[in-house]
């Protein structure tokens, strides 16, 4: 895990906590471009969901097995 990845994760979480969803999505996209781990993809999908892009979250989370990812995937399935 690089220092850049840790900084991006912290920035995405901070933006989400401040309801800056578009900013969080932008940073999440940079994060996934840097390191496409399941946790990072979940964060991006959460950002997309908050930006009313449930369809994009659905496609990002398809096939992921983590509990949080599966729950968000199910919520996106309902909204699709």
C-alpha positions, 0 to 999 in steps of 0.5 A: 500500500503506497502513501498516495493510496492511503492519502486518496482513501482518507480524502475519499472518506473525508469527502463522503463524510462532508457530503461532497459526493462529486469530489469523492467520486473524482478522488475514488476514480483516481484511487481505483486507477492507482490500485483496483483492490476490492476495497477501493472499488467499493469506495468508488461504487459508494461514491457513485451511488451517492451521486445517483449512479446506481447503475454504475455502482452495480457494474463496479460491484458485480462479482465482488464477494465482500459483505459491504460490496454485496449489500451495496450491490443489492441496494443498487439492484433494487434501484436499477 
